[in-house]
Amino acid sequence: MVGELGFADVADYLTDRHFVRHETVWAIAAETGFSRKAVESALARHGLTRRPHARKRNALRQRADAVADRFGFADIAAYLADRRAAGWSWQAIAREAGQPQTWIRRRAREAGL
């Protein structure tokens, strides 16, 4: 089956779908016609760790990267650290970034700021 999709083996297919394309286990199951449990078993059998909420976490990462890129920083942690070191409030950072203050504070907490 994975050969029809252009993959040499199941591990390559799962790596592409789950880790490169950030597809959920449910999406992989729907594409292949296998159950969610079968996909989870295949991931484990091939030594691949399941990523819960793969698509949402990738979207979050992309959103954070976009904010950092817009202001010339390598990542969101560097951006937030710079603004806080300059004495900016969370509200001012959120306004500049165009993101909710709660979102900004969560990224800061994740970065250890």
N, C-alpha and C positions, 0 to 999 in steps of 0.2 A: 504494500500500500504506500509506504513512504517513498518508494522508488518512483511511483507515478507522480509524486509531488516534487521530484527532483533531488531527493536526498539519498545518500549512500546507505544510511542505517537509521534506526530509531533514535539513537542518541543525538545524531546530527539534527534530525527533525525537531526533537524536543528542545534542544539548545536554541535553535533558530526561533521557534515559536514562543518559548517561555522566557528566554534570557535576552534575545536580540530584539524580537518584536513586542515583547512584554505582554503576550497573550495570557489570559487566565487559564487555569485548568479547565474550567467550564467551556471556554471557547475552543480549546484544543479537543475536548471531548465531542463538542458539536461538529467540528470539522472532520474528525476521524470516525465518528459514529460509535466510539467506545464510551463506556461510563466514566464518570469522574473518578471513581475508585480505580479503574483500570489505568487511567492516565497517571494518577498519583503513584500507583504501583510501578509503572514504567519509569517514571522519574526516579524513584528510589532504586530500582533495579539497575539503572544506568549511572547511579552515583550523583544525580542532580537534585539539589535541594529545592523544594517547592517554595516559591515566593508568593505569599498571600497578597492579594490585591495588587498584582504585578502591574496592571494597566494604570491604576490610580497612583501608585507610588512613582511610576515613571512620569506621569503627567505632572505630579508635584515637583519632581526633580527638574523637569523642563521649565516649569514656571519659575522656580527659584533661580535657575541658570539664566533665564531671560532677564530677570531683574538685575542680577549681578553684571551681566554683559552690557546692559543698557548704560550702566554707570562706570564701566571699565574695570570691573573686579573679576578675579578668577572664579570666585564662588560667593554664595550668599553670606557665608560666615565672614569673609573679608569685608564685604560691603557693610554689613551690620556693625562689625567691630570698628571700622573707620568712622561711621556716623556716630556711634556711641562715644568714641574717644574724642570726637569733636564737640561733644556735649548735646547732641540732638536728642530730643524726646522720642519715645516710641511713636507718638502721634505724628510728629514731623516726618519721621522716617516712613511711616505708612503712607502719609500724604504724598511724599516724593516718589515712592515706589509704586503708588497706585494700587496698593493692596490693603486689605483690612488689617487693623492693628493686631487683632488676635492671630492672624496668619504670620505677621512679622515676629511677634513675640514667640510663637511656636518654633519658628526657624532659629531664632536666637537661642532658645532653650536647647534645641537639638545640637546647636553648635557650641554649647557650653558657655554662652555669654550671659 
